[in-house]
Amino acid sequence: MGVVAVIAVCAVLAVLAFLVPGLSRRPERGTHRTLGAGARAGGKAPGILGRLFGKPFQTGSRAVNFSGPAGRRSRGRMPF
């Protein structure tokens, strides 16, 4: 998955979590599930290739798992 795609997904999730916190958890879990499947598939390659192929998916999953809660946290800090 390209870097631009991960950044776009993170941005959409952060905005969704800010605007509609209750409805943002399902897309976040779906994205995490998809990236996890890519990491597992890449990790099946033998030896060091398995780590190299799975690493971008793990990094993207970590970024997605950070952006959703960040949007919900900032929504909670708003005065309205």
N, C-alpha and C positions, 0 to 999 in steps of 0.2 A: 504494500500500500504506500503510495507516495506521500512525501512529507506535506505537500500542499493539501492532500485529501485529509490527512490527520488534523492539520491546522483548521481546515474548514469544519470538520466534524466537531472539534473542540469548541470553536466559536459558536456554532449553532447550538450545541448543548449548553454552553454558558448562558447564552441569551434566553434559551428556552427555560433553563433553571431559574433565571432571574424573573422572567415574566410569569411563568406558570410552574411554581416549584413542585406541585403535586403530580403534574403530568410529565415531569422531566426524568423520572427514575426509570421508567420502562425503556425509553430510547437509549439511556445510558447503559442499562443492562444488556440490551440487544447489541450495542456497539462493542461492549466488553466481550460478549459471547462470540461475536464474529472475529474480533482480533485474537481472542484466545484460540479459536479453531485454526487460524492462520499460523499462530505460534506453534501449536501442536503439530500441524502438518509440516512446517519447516523444520521442526526439531527432530523429525524422523529420519532426516538425512544422516548418513554415517559420520561419526567423529566430529571434528571441529566445524564441518559444514553445517551440521545440525544446529549448533549454537549460532553460527553466523546467519543462517536463514531464518531462525526464529526470533532473533534479537530485534529487528525493526517492529515486529508485531507486539513484542513485549513492551517496547518503549512507547508505542502508540497507545497501547492499552493503559499504561501508567498515566499518560497525558490526558486521556479521556476520563479516567477515574479522578483526576484532579479538577477538571474544568466544571463538571456538574456540581459538586459540592461547593466550589468557589462561587458559582452563580447563586446558589441557595443561601450561602453565607452573606453575600453582599445584599441580597434581598432582605435578609433579616436585620441588617444594619440600617436600612433606609428608615427615615423618620415617619413615613406614611404607611 
